[in-house]
């Protein structure tokens, strides 16, 4: 049982811990250790998805997209979306990034991180409420007469089927021609990368996780052209995938070249060295034991 004076476990802080960040509290670190014990491949998968997200942002920015809406953005860790986008467009007009997350702690940390960053903003909000999301003043500062890149990187696995489907459907309905939706997702898988123990470990910590098969994930494309990246987004057979959707419109758009098997692997830089989740205190040990 978690002592009452400690903060509740946060999925965002657990995720940051798996990425090697420093924002987690003892209960979050304990849960990170528990899920790593249940699925030892999971931290590697999380870090691979994070690197893929930064690389995909650079790919989109280099091809002319300069507006990014990062939904379920999580805590800042490594190179951020606004930084990757700006670095990919040297000498060109500025980019605009809006981060959205429902976790007040994430929002506070993000706002501090964005001080003196006029090209980026943080929004505290529920991404499943599309109406409120698109009516938020910071989101309305995006120019929806031009293409917008919406990022759902390692977000939809944390939403039940109905909410995930509704969100993507609403995004497809509201985004202008030429926009893209980028998704990364955990796949259902058998041993040695079985997702059932991982789902169970998160559930016992009060966090729900929904891996899905590739057909279910691909069905979110509707009538939009879709590009998928196999069973993984980096080297090795880890059970994750990437999906890129593009709103019908003028212009040529192709599958990212770095998805090619001949160029498979993680992008250099952009992520701190991996730090194994740790349990240091009696409180953390008690928390971990309580989630078994």
N, C-alpha and C positions, 0 to 999 in steps of 0.2 A: 504493500500500500504506500502511495506517495505521501510524504509528510505535507500537512496543510500549508506550511510556510513556503513551500517550493511552488514555482509556477507550473501550470498544466503543461503537459507535453504538447509541443507544437510540431506538426508535420514539416513546416518550413525549416525549423531549427534542426530537426532530425536530418533533413536533407542537407542542410548546410554542414552539419557534422560529417556526413558521408563524403562531402566534397572537400573536407579538410579545413573548413572555416572555424572561426573562434566564437561565434555568437551563441552557441548552444549552452543551456543550463544543465545541471547534473541529470535531471530526469530525461532530457532529450538525448544526452550522451549514452545513458543506460539503454534507452530504446534502440539507438543506433547500433549499440553493441549486440543487443538481442537479435535484431533483424540480420546483422552480419553473421552471427552464429547460425541462424536458420538458413541463410542463403549466402555463403561466402563469396559468391560471384557478384552480389548486388552492388557493393561500393564501386567495383570496376565498371559495371553497367551504368550507374548513376554518373560517374565521371565521364564516361564515353558519350553519354547523351548531352552532358553539359558542353563538352568540346564541340560536338556536332552542332549544337545550337549556335555557338559563336561563329563557327565556320559558315553555317547557312546564312546568318545575318550578313556576313561579309560578302557572300556570293550574291545575295539579293541587292545589297547596296551598290556593289560594283556594276550591277545591271540596271541601275537607274532608280530603284525604289529608295525613297528618302523619308518615308513615314512608317513608324513601327509602333504597334500596339501590343505590348507584352502582357498577356493575361496570365494570372497566377504566377507572377514574376519571381516570388520567393526572395530570400535575402541576397544582397549583393555578394558575389563571390567570383574572384578572377575578373577577366575583362567583361565589361557590361555591354549591353546592346547598343547604347548610344555611343560608346567608345568604338566598338567594332564597326558600326555603321559609318561614323565620321572618318575613321582611318581608311576606309575603303573608297572614300570619295574626296581625295585631296584636291584642293583648288576648286571644288564645285560648291554649289549652294548648300547651305546647312541642312542637316537632317533634324527630324523631330521624333522623339520617343516618349511614349506614355506607358508607364508601368502601373499595373493594377493588381492588387492583392487584398484579400479580406482580413488578413491578420494585422491587428493594430501594431504589433511589435515590428513586423516587416515594413509597414508603412513608415513608422518613425525612423527606423534605421535607414530606409531608402531616402527619405527626405533629407536627413543629415548628409548622406552620401552625395546628394544632388545639389547641395549648396553651391552657389555660383556656377550652376550648369543651366543656362537659359534654354538649352535645346532639349531638355528632358524634364518630366514631371512625374510625381507619384500620386496615385489615386487609391484611397481606401474604399473598396467596394466589392460586392459579390458579382463575380463574372457571369454567374448563371442568370442574373437579372439583366437581360439585354437592353430593356427599355431604359432602366436607370443608368446603365453603363454608357449608352450612346447619348444620353442627355447630360452627362456630367460635363461641366465647363472645360475641364482639361482635355477630355476626349474630343469635345467639339472644336477645340483649337486645331485639330487635324483637319486637313482640307479633303473632304469626302467627294470633291469633284475630281480628285486624282487618286491613283492607286495607293492602297494602304497594305502593308504587310502585317498580318496578325500572327503572333507567335503563341502556340499552345504546346510549349516544350515541357514534356513530362508533367502535364496537367490533367488531361482527360482520364488517365488511369485512376485518378482520385475522385472521379465523379461516377455515380451510377449511370446505367445505360440511358435512361430517359433524359437526365440532365445533360449528359454529354451530347446526345443526338440533338436535343433542342438547341444547345449553344451553337453547334456547328451549323445547324439549319438557319438559325437567326443571323449568324455571321454571313453566310452565303446570300441571304436575302438583303442584307443591308449594305454590303460592301460594293464599291463602284467597280466598273470594268477594269481589268488589268490587275486587280488586287490579288493577293495570295494569302493562303492560310498554311502555316507550317506546323506540323504535328510530329511529336515523338511519343512513342507508346511502348509499354511493356506488353510482351506477348505471353499467352499461356504456353507452357512448355513442360515436358517431362524431364526426368533426371538426365544428365547431371545438373541441369539448370532448372529444376522443378520450381514452379512458382507457388505451389500450394503451401509449403512451409513458410514462405515469405509473407503470403497473405495472412496466414494464421498468426504469425508473430506480430504483424501490424495490428490485426484485429484485437489481439489480447492487450495491446497498448491503447485501445480505443480509437484506432485509425483504420478506415476502410480503404481497400485497394482492389481495383478491378482489372486484372490483366484480360486481354481480349485476343481473339485470333485475327489474322491478317484480313480475312474476308469481311469480318465485322467492321474493322477499322476502315477498310477501303470503301465500305458502303456509305460512309459519311460524305463522299465526294458529290453525290447527287448527279447533276448534269455538268458539273465542272470538270475540266480535264484534270487528271490526277497522275502523279508520279510517286512511285513507292520505292523504297530502298530495302528490299529483301528482308532477311531475318535479323539484320543488325545494322548499326550505323558506324561501326568501326571494325578493327581486326578481331577475328574470333567469332564463335557461334553464339554469342550472348543473345538471349531472347528479347531483343528490342527491335523496333522498326521505325522508319521515318516515312511520313506522308506529306506531299506537297500538292496543294490544290491551287488552281488559278482560275479567277473569274473570267469568263469568256470576254474577249475584247480584242482590239487591234494589237499588232505586234507579235513578234516571234518569242516563244518561251520554250526552253528545253530543260530536260532533266539535268541537275547539277553534275558537272564533269567529275567532281571528286567522289560521286557515288559509284563511279566505274570500278569494277573489281580490280583493274590494274593499278588503281590509285587508292585503294582502300587503306584506312588507318586513321589514327588520330592526328589532328592538326597540332603543330608544335606551339607551345606557349599558351597563355590565356587561362591557365589553371594552376593553383598552388600544388606543390608536391603532395601526393596522397599521404594522409595521416590516419592511421588506423583508429577507429573509434575506441575510446578508452573508458574504463570504469575505475575511478580513483577513490570514491568515498563510500562510506557505509550506506548513505542515503541512495547512491546510485545502485549499489548492489541490491538493496531492498526493492528499488523500482524495477530492476531487471527481473528479479525473482517474482515480483508481483505480476509480470506480464507473461509468465510461462503457463 
